[in-house]
Amino acid sequence: MICYCFEYTELDIRNEVFQNNGQSPLLDRIIEARKQGTCQCDIKNPNGT
């Protein structure tokens, strides 16, 4: 699991990159949520990060 907030796996992101000419909207969404402080990593991630 790469992102517990959105439940994205490494395979999800790899598939997005492959399908979108090297870009991943999923990864962009994760980055934006972290910037805005709207991710819940500290709650959903068992490691708390």
Secondary structure as GFF3:
##gff-version 3
##sequence-region A 1 49
A	DSSP	alpha_helix	10	19	.	.	.	ID=ss1
A	DSSP	alpha_helix	25	36	.	.	.	ID=ss2
A	DSSP	alpha_helix	41	44	.	.	.	ID=ss3
###
